[in-house]
Amino acid sequence: MSELSPLHELRSKIEEIIIGQEAVIDRLLIALLSGGHVLLEGPPGLAKTTLVHALAAGMNASFQRVQFTPDLMPADLTGSEVFDANSGGFRFIEGPLFHEVLLADEINRAPPKVQSALLESMAEHQITVAGKTYPLPPVFMVLATQNPLEQSGTYPLPEAQLDRFLFKILLDYPTIEEEIEITRRARAAQDGHVEADMQALLTPGELLTLRETLNNVYIDERVERFAIELVSATRHLGQYLPDWEGYVKAGASPRASIALIQAATARALLNQRDYVTPEDVHALALDVLRHRLVLSFSAKSDGVTAEAVINRLLETLPAA
């Protein structure tokens, strides 16, 4: 699959810049291929912003970073109509949402009205201002970050919005050896910006062409059934895990089934296969499903997490 070579070059280049986050980089590329959005969760200092900036630069995409704060207004994202004295009428000034890659930094700090404006862009690929609808670029990706350690002054993201993220990826601290290499590269980089020499290796137009090749990836009916049964099991947990009955208040919707199969297909393509395996589903299940489960109070009081539920279901359900 020679048409994938720019994507693999992009992966290699980002891995040179971001140390120890190979799985995260793969998932971002899978989201790119799938046309999905990504929520990155991790403490400060793990190069989340650097990673997103490098990704945007590597695909020659227009990029905008927005710091989400409690006083952010919907118009700060969508843009607004302003009066033009020359024409005597109003004209629309585009906001950050009209960039191809949007970094929503600390997304859970913005109030619900802002989240509603962002939800329309993620779900409908358009925004509405003053009753008029404006389409977004053909390639449009929201990469959002949030800090799990800081809850003061944050707003929980609506379930409908969480459901629009293809992945929720948890970032962890690097190993000692990885951190040594990170500090060495930071010292060697100009102004500490290790992503500054990132070159464009893939264009948005080439990415759209690659997305069309997803239709050529074969998925066996047994693998498809396995993925869908896994999602369905989160809605009927008592049938599969009787001892944990009542632990999930709301399971994943059919949109999660679509997301899981789409992501597994993109992973197969990224790994230069024209068919999907059960391992593709296993590898991505946690990141696709963890943010789509609503746990009960009894689950939380017993220390049961969404990841624990998904892992037990993966162990229980027969793979294709």
C-alpha positions, 0 to 999 in steps of 0.5 A: 500500500504505497499510498500510505507511505506519507502517513507512515512517514508522518508517524515516524517524524512525530515519534522523533519529536514525541518520545514514548507515546507511540500508542497515542500517536497511532490512535491520532493517525487512526482518528485522522483516517476515520474522520474522528475527534479525540479527547486527550486526558493527562496531567500537565507537562506531557506534551499534549499541545506539542503533539497536536501542533506537530500533527497539524504541521505534519499534514500541512493543515490550518491549526488553531489553539483555543484556551477554554476558560469559564468566560469563553463565549460561543462566538469566540469559537464560531465567529460572529456577524459584524457591521460593515460600514462600507456596505451598510450590512453585516458580514460574517467573521470566521472563528477558530472552528474554521481551521482544519485542526482545533486544539481545545485546551482544557475543554472542561473549563468552558460553560455549557453554551460553548460546549453546545456550539462545539457539539454542532461542529463535531456532530454536523460539520457545520456551525450556525450563527444568527440563523445562518449555517456555515460548512466547516472545512472537509478535513476538520478535527477537534483534539481536546485536552483535560486535566484529570487532577484539577476539578475546581472550576470545571464543567462535566462534558455532556454525554452527547458531546462525549459520544462524539469523540472517537477516542478518549486517550489517557496519557501517562508519565514517561519512563526514566529513560524516556524522560532523559531523552525528552530533556536532552532533545528539549535542550537541543531544540531552539527555544525549547520548541521541539516541533519547530522543524516539523515538515509537511508530509501529508496534505488534507487532500491526500488524507481525504483520498486515503479515507476513501480506501477504508472502503476496500478494507474487508471485515469478516461478519464474525469480527463485525459481530464481535465488535457489536456484541461487545458494545451491546454488552455494556447495555446489558451488563447483568447478562454477561457479568451477573456479579456486576449487574447494576454497575453501568447506568447507561451503556454505549450506543450504536454510535459506539459500534460504528466508531469501534468498527471504523477505528478497527478498519483504520487500524488495519489500514495503518498496519498495511492490512486489507482486512480487520482482525479481532486484535484490532477490536481488542486494541482499540476497545478501551479508547473507544468505549471508556468515555461512553459508559455511565457508571452507577454509584455502587460501581464507583463505591466498589472501585469499579472503573469503566476500564475494568468493565470493558476488560472483563467483557473482553475476557468474557466474550468469545473473540471472532 
